[in-house]
Amino acid sequence: MHRGRTLHTSWRSAHVALAPEVAWQVVASGAHGPQWYADAAPLRIRGLLDRVVRGPARHHPPPGRPLLAPGDPVGLWQVDGVDADERVLALTARVRAPGEVRLEATVTPHGPDGTAATVRMSIAFTPAGALGRGYLVADLPAREAVTELTFRHLIGSLRGD
């Protein structure tokens, strides 16, 4: 697993022994049942904390179709984009925060024969105002933990755990 971060973005990537098309079906799945983007423990906790402070987060189930589509509410997210050709999923958190929280997941081919994939996930925070800039710095350790645990959940989903 590879890890990285800037002040605004935390990311993880890993190679998986799945064809990119197969990995993409898991990353962008809109099927009923547990999904990594909705059911990872740190995301469930974040949604609960948002409800405590009367934020907008509600746990929305997946729409029940093979792939997510722009506009779908899922977990505590709103789907902003699903590019099946480029294999990019973009989500925006619907939570109370002094700025915007975005999650992006991508799947790219890996290896000479293209039978494996690289999966990358990033969580970014764009602050709004002075409160947001302070939150950006204070929230960095929590964002790192959420990114790590959510990515592990995603990799577990890809492995069938």
C-alpha positions as CSV (number, residue, x, y, z in Angstrom):
1,M,0.0,0.0,0.0
2,H,1.2,3.5,-0.8
3,R,0.3,6.5,1.4
4,G,0.5,10.2,0.9
5,R,-0.9,13.5,2.1
6,T,-0.8,17.2,1.6
7,L,-2.4,19.7,3.9
8,H,-5.7,19.4,1.9
9,T,-5.7,15.7,0.7
10,S,-4.9,12.3,2.1
11,W,-4.6,9.4,-0.3
12,R,-3.9,5.7,-0.4
13,S,-3.3,3.3,-3.3
14,A,-2.7,-0.4,-3.7
15,H,-2.3,-3.0,-6.5
16,V,-5.0,-5.7,-6.5
17,A,-5.0,-9.0,-8.4
18,L,-8.3,-8.2,-10.2
19,A,-8.9,-7.0,-13.7
20,P,-9.6,-3.3,-13.8
21,E,-13.2,-3.9,-15.0
22,V,-13.8,-6.2,-12.1
23,A,-12.3,-3.8,-9.5
24,W,-14.4,-1.0,-11.0
25,Q,-17.6,-2.9,-10.5
26,V,-16.8,-3.1,-6.7
27,V,-15.6,0.5,-6.4
28,A,-18.6,2.0,-8.1
29,S,-21.2,-0.6,-7.1
30,G,-24.7,0.7,-6.5
31,A,-26.0,-2.8,-5.6
32,H,-28.1,-3.3,-2.5
33,G,-26.2,-4.5,0.6
34,P,-23.0,-3.3,2.3
35,Q,-20.8,-1.0,0.3
36,W,-17.3,0.3,1.2
37,Y,-18.3,4.0,0.7
38,A,-21.2,3.7,3.1
39,D,-20.3,1.1,5.7
40,A,-16.7,1.6,6.6
41,A,-16.7,2.2,10.4
42,P,-15.1,5.7,10.3
43,L,-17.8,6.9,7.8
44,R,-20.6,5.5,10.0
45,I,-19.1,7.3,13.0
46,R,-18.8,10.5,11.1
47,G,-22.4,10.3,10.0
48,L,-23.5,9.6,13.6
49,L,-21.5,12.6,14.8
50,D,-23.0,14.8,12.2
51,R,-26.5,13.8,13.3
52,V,-25.6,14.7,16.9
53,V,-24.8,18.2,15.8
54,R,-27.9,18.4,13.7
55,G,-26.0,18.2,10.4
56,P,-27.5,17.0,7.1
57,A,-25.9,13.5,7.1
58,R,-28.3,10.7,6.7
59,H,-27.4,7.1,5.9
60,H,-28.8,6.5,2.5
61,P,-28.7,2.9,1.1
62,P,-27.2,2.2,-2.3
63,P,-29.8,2.6,-5.1
64,G,-29.9,-1.1,-6.1
65,R,-28.4,-1.0,-9.5
66,P,-25.0,-2.2,-10.9
67,L,-23.3,1.2,-10.8
68,L,-23.8,4.5,-9.0
69,A,-24.9,7.5,-11.0
70,P,-24.4,11.2,-10.5
71,G,-26.9,12.6,-8.0
72,D,-27.3,9.4,-6.0
73,P,-27.3,9.9,-2.3
74,V,-25.3,7.0,-0.7
75,G,-24.1,6.6,2.8
76,L,-23.3,10.2,3.9
77,W,-22.3,11.1,0.3
78,Q,-23.7,12.6,-2.8
79,V,-22.4,11.1,-6.0
80,D,-20.9,13.9,-8.1
81,G,-19.5,11.9,-10.9
82,V,-19.1,8.4,-12.2
83,D,-16.8,8.1,-15.2
84,A,-16.9,4.4,-16.3
85,D,-14.4,5.0,-19.2
86,E,-11.8,6.6,-16.9
87,R,-13.0,4.6,-13.9
88,V,-13.3,7.6,-11.6
89,L,-15.9,7.9,-8.8
90,A,-16.3,11.3,-7.1
91,L,-18.4,11.8,-4.0
92,T,-19.1,14.9,-1.8
93,A,-19.9,14.5,1.9
94,R,-23.3,15.8,3.0
95,V,-22.1,16.7,6.5
96,R,-21.8,19.8,8.6
97,A,-18.2,21.1,8.1
98,P,-16.6,24.5,7.5
99,G,-15.8,23.6,3.9
100,E,-16.2,20.8,1.4
101,V,-15.2,17.1,1.9
102,R,-14.7,15.1,-1.2
103,L,-13.8,11.4,-1.8
104,E,-12.4,10.2,-5.1
105,A,-11.7,6.6,-6.0
106,T,-10.0,5.5,-9.2
107,V,-9.1,2.2,-10.9
108,T,-6.3,2.0,-13.4
109,P,-4.7,-1.0,-15.2
110,H,-1.5,-2.4,-13.6
111,G,1.1,-4.7,-15.0
112,P,2.2,-5.5,-18.6
113,D,-0.9,-7.6,-19.4
114,G,-3.5,-5.4,-17.8
115,T,-4.9,-8.2,-15.7
116,A,-4.3,-6.4,-12.4
117,A,-5.4,-3.0,-11.2
118,T,-4.3,-0.1,-9.1
119,V,-6.9,1.3,-6.8
120,R,-6.5,4.8,-5.4
121,M,-8.7,6.6,-3.0
122,S,-8.3,10.2,-1.7
123,I,-10.2,12.3,0.7
124,A,-9.8,16.1,0.4
125,F,-11.0,19.0,2.4
126,T,-11.4,22.5,0.9
127,P,-11.9,25.0,3.8
128,A,-14.3,27.9,3.8
129,G,-13.4,31.0,5.8
130,A,-11.1,31.3,8.8
131,L,-12.9,28.6,10.7
132,G,-12.4,26.2,7.8
133,R,-8.7,27.0,7.6
134,G,-8.3,26.2,11.4
135,Y,-10.3,23.0,10.9
136,L,-8.1,22.0,8.0
137,V,-5.1,21.8,10.3
138,A,-6.9,20.4,13.4
139,D,-8.6,17.7,11.3
140,L,-5.5,16.4,9.5
141,P,-4.9,13.5,12.0
142,A,-8.6,12.5,11.9
143,R,-8.6,12.7,8.1
144,E,-5.6,10.4,7.9
145,A,-7.2,7.8,10.1
146,V,-10.5,8.0,8.2
147,T,-8.6,7.6,4.9
148,E,-6.6,4.7,6.1
149,L,-9.5,2.8,7.6
150,T,-11.9,3.5,4.7
151,F,-9.2,2.4,2.2
152,R,-8.6,-0.9,4.1
153,H,-12.4,-1.5,4.0
154,L,-12.4,-0.9,0.2
155,I,-9.5,-3.3,-0.3
156,G,-11.3,-5.8,1.9
157,S,-14.3,-5.5,-0.3
158,L,-12.2,-6.0,-3.4
159,R,-10.8,-9.2,-1.9
160,G,-14.2,-10.4,-0.8
161,D,-13.6,-10.1,2.9
